[in-house]
Amino acid sequence: MSFRNPKPVASAHLGANLRRARQACHKTQTALAEELGVSQQTVSYWECGLRRPDNRTWVLLRQCLGYTRAELEGAAPLTPLDSRV
């Protein structure tokens, strides 16, 4: 087993949507990582589809970014919480 080139374990939607949501909030990977209590490398792994957030982190992602898990996973369109009626 090689750790240098791990295979994707998350959907492509998750990584792309997480990146879009983070950028829409004008946050760097480092800033988001600090808010979530994880490393910048962990956020990078999520965005590249190499890892997935754990259940505790999903709750924090919703608080930090304002998107639901379904939206970030691509099951629903990205709609920020503050623009919902």
ChimeraX attribute file (.defattr): number of C-alpha atoms within 10 A of each C-alpha:
attribute: neighborCount
match mode: 1-to-1
recipient: residues
	/A:1	5
	/A:2	6
	/A:3	6
	/A:4	6
	/A:5	8
	/A:6	12
	/A:7	11
	/A:8	14
	/A:9	13
	/A:10	18
	/A:11	17
	/A:12	17
	/A:13	16
	/A:14	23
	/A:15	24
	/A:16	18
	/A:17	19
	/A:18	26
	/A:19	21
	/A:20	15
	/A:21	22
	/A:22	21
	/A:23	13
	/A:24	11
	/A:25	14
	/A:26	12
	/A:27	15
	/A:28	14
	/A:29	18
	/A:30	16
	/A:31	14
	/A:32	20
	/A:33	18
	/A:34	12
	/A:35	13
	/A:36	19
	/A:37	11
	/A:38	13
	/A:39	16
	/A:40	16
	/A:41	12
	/A:42	17
	/A:43	24
	/A:44	18
	/A:45	19
	/A:46	22
	/A:47	24
	/A:48	20
	/A:49	20
	/A:50	19
	/A:51	19
	/A:52	20
	/A:53	16
	/A:54	8
	/A:55	10
	/A:56	9
	/A:57	14
	/A:58	17
	/A:59	15
	/A:60	15
	/A:61	23
	/A:62	16
	/A:63	14
	/A:64	16
	/A:65	20
	/A:66	18
	/A:67	23
	/A:68	21
	/A:69	17
	/A:70	12
	/A:71	19
	/A:72	25
	/A:73	19
	/A:74	18
	/A:75	12
	/A:76	11
	/A:77	13
	/A:78	18
	/A:79	14
	/A:80	16
	/A:81	13
	/A:82	8
	/A:83	7
	/A:84	6
	/A:85	4
